[in-house]
Amino acid sequence: MNKEISVYNKLYDVVRRNLFVLGVVAVLSILVAFLNVYLIKFEKEITDAAILKNKGLFKGLLVGALFIICFKIPAEYIKAYLFGKFAEKTLMDLRVEISKKLIFSPINFIEKNATGDFISRLTSDLSIVAGFFTSALDQLLYHPVVFIIGLIYAIHLNWKMTLISFAIIPITILIAFIISKPVERLTKKQQDLYGNTNAIFQDIISGISVIKVFKLERYFYKKFENSLLKSFSEGLKSAKVETLLEPVKTIIQLGPVLLVILTGGAMVMKRQLTFGGLMAFIELMNIFIAPMNILPNIINSYRKAAAASKRLNEVLSQYFEESGSEKGFDEYEYAVEFEDVWFSYENDLEKAVLKNFNLKVKRGEKIAFVGSSGCGKSTIVKLILGMYKPQKGCIKVFGIPTSQWNLYSLRERISVVNQDIYLFPDTIFENIRYGRYSATYEEIIEAAKKSEIHEFIMSLPRGFETELKEGSVNVSGGQRQRIAIARAILRSSDVYIFDEATSALDSDSENNILKTLSNSLKGKTIITITHRFSSIKNVDRIIVIDRGTVAEEGSHDDLLCKKGIYYQLYTAQLMNELV
Ligand SMILES: Nc1ncnc2c1ncn2[C@@H]1O[C@H](COP(=O)(O)OP(=O)(O)OP(=O)(O)O)[C@@H](O)[C@H]1O
């Protein structure tokens, strides 16, 4: 039970913010319910006064009824407006919270979930929850109240008839509840399948060029179709259960009314009930039947919303990236220090990527990481940026452990060009400006010149105002890398990390850029990760990483003399280039 409560906690935390408005809606619901039942009482008395031909009473009651209507209409209007406000505001808050979680959560949360599944949670799950808030919740607030007030009046009017007509109600509620139970399970399954389908669709869009080159169209089409068919078949099962609810609704609707007409008619003939009383009873039956009638739908809507809420809650329960308060100092000896660091993505040291890893990078030093693919070079960068935490050991950046750093301050002082470059579908100017939003126009031009992309940009008809398309397909791989380098150097940080940042350039262009960069980044700490040895001959120190540890280190010439791993990797590349 406790576990079940905790599942909805986060969602409730968001709903709770607008609870005051909901409270006002609840109070107005009670008022409207009371006025509606009171109006029925007036109608009964007006009918009886008409039958008795009591003109004075008839007129007086009519004025009273109009007076009630004058209260009822504005109360209903304000209630509807406030409820709409509550529903819209709650949904907006939910959207904001979910977006916040997506942006501020640790990177591993994003990495382990498919993009399409996230989109599905933000759209279809949220619209199911929205459906519950915008209709079912309103009905839940009004109908039980009017039911209770109406019931009190009905008992007061004729308790025997109330008892008879209510006999059928518990049975019908039970049937509706049992039939709609599987809807929750089926909806959760269907939503999971939709998430999966969206993820495949996202893969198709992102990987369309791979799909075309490797002729995978049919394979992906089939995969997408199969996934759609699975969610269709789950949807069908859920629809079948929902269809079963229809006859239940009809029985609920007709049964009590027929009983009232039968027993009430007999009582009027025996003068145990006035005609106005019978009319009032038939009207009251509408009040009693309405919630019964919509109950299966409300239960259904609740079950669907409960299933969707579980999926939303998985996002909402995600913790924000933990950050310390340390803002750093300008005085430090080492830019980066790894002390006996063990790290595994799976929190299992048997599968550690870094094993007892030790490294010290002096301030202003230019170093390069080399090693076979998958040995952990990019992982070191993620750890320096505090994106992951080591299971053992300590990582210090600018002399302060990453766990104590305020991550914004830390990342502000480090510029990174990753292997997977992402440029936003925006102008080239804006894409460079993301490096430092306060940069001036001249600084942006300067950064473009240093990364040797200025000439190309100026050759475009719209220059810096050229819009990059999604996936930056309208620029080449090399141009993309140069724009990303311009963005990084605009940052003016203490440490620059280039992770395969120039891999798409030919050797000459690469050497030119590196020369320009080493001139303009004088005195800064530079970490280069590369598979191309020609580009790192002039760094101060080369670190060779093998099986999660520092296997060798030294200058290019020292390492060649050692005839170890570096020598093997270097000669293998040289041979490849010669072939
Ligand atoms: N987010 C992740 N979740 C789980 N495992 C990961 C993740 N990122 C990397 N790995 C694994 O960690 C290991 C090291 O990866 P890393 O990207 O650091 O290697 P690398 O040396 O930079 O490789 P390359 O030279 O090919 O870029 C690899 O075995 C990789 O599969």
The ligand as an SDF file (V2000), in Angstrom:
LIG
                    3D

 31 33  0  0  0  0  0  0  0  0999 V2000
   26.7770    5.8580  -21.2180 N   0  0  0  0  0  0  0  0  0  0  0  0
   27.3840    4.6880  -21.1670 C   0  0  0  0  0  0  0  0  0  0  0  0
   26.7780    3.6550  -20.5560 N   0  0  0  0  0  0  0  0  0  0  0  0
   27.3820    2.4440  -20.4710 C   0  0  0  0  0  0  0  0  0  0  0  0
   28.5950    2.1680  -20.9820 N   0  0  0  0  0  0  0  0  0  0  0  0
   29.2630    3.1590  -21.6100 C   0  0  0  0  0  0  0  0  0  0  0  0
   28.6850    4.4650  -21.7350 C   0  0  0  0  0  0  0  0  0  0  0  0
   29.5590    5.2410  -22.4130 N   0  0  0  0  0  0  0  0  0  0  0  0
   30.6340    4.4610  -22.6850 C   0  0  0  0  0  0  0  0  0  0  0  0
   30.4480    3.2210  -22.2070 N   0  0  0  0  0  0  0  0  0  0  0  0
   31.4190    2.1030  -22.2780 C   0  0  0  0  0  0  0  0  0  0  0  0
   32.5880    2.5130  -21.6040 O   0  0  0  0  0  0  0  0  0  0  0  0
   33.7380    2.1030  -22.3070 C   0  0  0  0  0  0  0  0  0  0  0  0
   34.6400    3.3020  -22.5760 C   0  0  0  0  0  0  0  0  0  0  0  0
   33.9580    4.1770  -23.4600 O   0  0  0  0  0  0  0  0  0  0  0  0
   34.6130    5.5420  -23.9510 P   0  0  0  0  0  0  0  0  0  0  0  0
   33.6120    6.2290  -24.7890 O   0  0  0  0  0  0  0  0  0  0  0  0
   35.1530    6.2480  -22.7820 O   0  0  0  0  0  0  0  0  0  0  0  0
   35.8110    4.9830  -24.8460 O   0  0  0  0  0  0  0  0  0  0  0  0
   36.8300    5.7850  -25.7630 P   0  0  0  0  0  0  0  0  0  0  0  0
   38.1930    5.3590  -25.3440 O   0  0  0  0  0  0  0  0  0  0  0  0
   36.5560    7.2430  -25.7430 O   0  0  0  0  0  0  0  0  0  0  0  0
   36.4800    5.1680  -27.1880 O   0  0  0  0  0  0  0  0  0  0  0  0
   36.6580    5.7940  -28.6440 P   0  0  0  0  0  0  0  0  0  0  0  0
   38.1140    5.9920  -28.8720 O   0  0  0  0  0  0  0  0  0  0  0  0
   36.1180    4.7330  -29.5170 O   0  0  0  0  0  0  0  0  0  0  0  0
   35.8670    7.0470  -28.6760 O   0  0  0  0  0  0  0  0  0  0  0  0
   33.2680    1.4090  -23.5650 C   0  0  0  0  0  0  0  0  0  0  0  0
   33.3620    0.0170  -23.3590 O   0  0  0  0  0  0  0  0  0  0  0  0
   31.8360    1.8380  -23.7090 C   0  0  0  0  0  0  0  0  0  0  0  0
   31.0610    0.7980  -24.2510 O   0  0  0  0  0  0  0  0  0  0  0  0
  1  2  1  0
  2  3  1  0
  2  7  2  0
  3  4  2  0
  4  5  1  0
  5  6  2  0
  6  7  1  0
  6 10  1  0
  7  8  1  0
  8  9  2  0
  9 10  1  0
 10 11  1  0
 11 12  1  0
 11 30  1  0
 12 13  1  0
 13 14  1  0
 13 28  1  0
 14 15  1  0
 15 16  1  0
 16 17  2  0
 16 18  1  0
 16 19  1  0
 19 20  1  0
 20 21  2  0
 20 22  1  0
 20 23  1  0
 23 24  1  0
 24 25  2  0
 24 26  1  0
 24 27  1  0
 28 29  1  0
 28 30  1  0
 30 31  1  0
M  END
$$$$
